[in-house]
Amino acid sequence: MACSAFIDGKRVIGAFLSDQAWSELKKLSRERKVLMPDTKLPAIAKTVRWNGGVTRFFSHFPGEAPEGYASKESPAHTARKLAIYSRLIELGIPAELEAGRDDWRADVLVGESAFSPELAIEVQLTKQSAQLTYERTNQRYTSGVPTLWIFGHGSSTGHLGMDLLHNNPVFEAVSETQAADIAQAVCTGQAFFNDRTELAYTPARPIALKVNCKCGKPWLLPVGVVLLPNRIRGDLSPIYVSVSRTSSKRNGRAVSPSGAYNYFHRYLFVVAEAAKKYGLPVGFDHYPERAYVKSGAIHIQRYSCPNIRCRRIMGAYGNKGADLTWCPVPITAHVDARPVVGVESAWLVAWPAPYNESVFTTAKWREHFILPMRAGLVCTGTVGGIDPEDL
Ligand SMILES: [Zn+2]
């Protein structure tokens, strides 16, 4: 299936013909005078109802398509490539439908644009494995032409690596207009590859409790850290990362004690920075322990009083859910948020504008968070099991 064909060596695009010209073309096609753009075999002109309108296309005569010829092109696919093609022509960017080189043909072959001297655009609405995407991309790359892939939602399966992504833009589109917008952004040089390096410097707030220790020396008990990637890009939300307890399973896999240790310590320095700022010592961290709660097994990170003559071990419980990200305290450090942020390196057409998150007032934070946590503060013993008060 194709949306263009050749007559007397000249390309015609079905969608752009007048009704009269189209019916004349249909007649010529029945006389086998119209040729397919790729195989140059006789083409029959047809129409299909699509999206409240009619889409014109060409296909081989029944039984005449070469073996292995992928003829299954849906009206949705045709509509998208036409939308892309029309947009580029409108912008004065040289483009050809269903044109190619050597042993391949692209949905749209773009001439010189802001992106590159030539660019193959492929619309892919049916599922395509990463391996096939690599093969088809390499085929074009061998001819010196990079590929812009515009997949339908979820139609790219498997993982596309940086090696492919660096030179070949890959997007998902949900409509013809969005597909055309993407092609425009790439060909006018607005689209860019985002490798997430900006998230390596993400502002973070500490959440900690001041412990008025029985030994008389107050200290800071680390609870968690709030990461604010939303201040960098607006499609991301604040994230709470605990430095005191975590599930013993992540993504269906068991987390080992050393895995939990790494998790707790990744952002602990944000609290350490706060401790410096407030002139309080931060609690000593222990090796994570397993504990059993209602929801199952978890890893707990306990902290003990840094006063060597005291060493009370404390844990604070309570507080769950979205409230945790509403901490009003100032940012004390910048962290690499990439390990916990749910976005991959990807091509973007525009930068999602950052936003400032909502926070509780200090009074509300105290009421919703600090007081319940203070009430749940428990002493679970002392290091070595000896309470100095017993001595
Ligand atoms: Zn103490």
Residues whose N, C-alpha, C, O or C-beta is under 5 A from the ligand:
A	BS01	ZN	C213 K214 C215 K217 C305 N307 C310 R311 R312
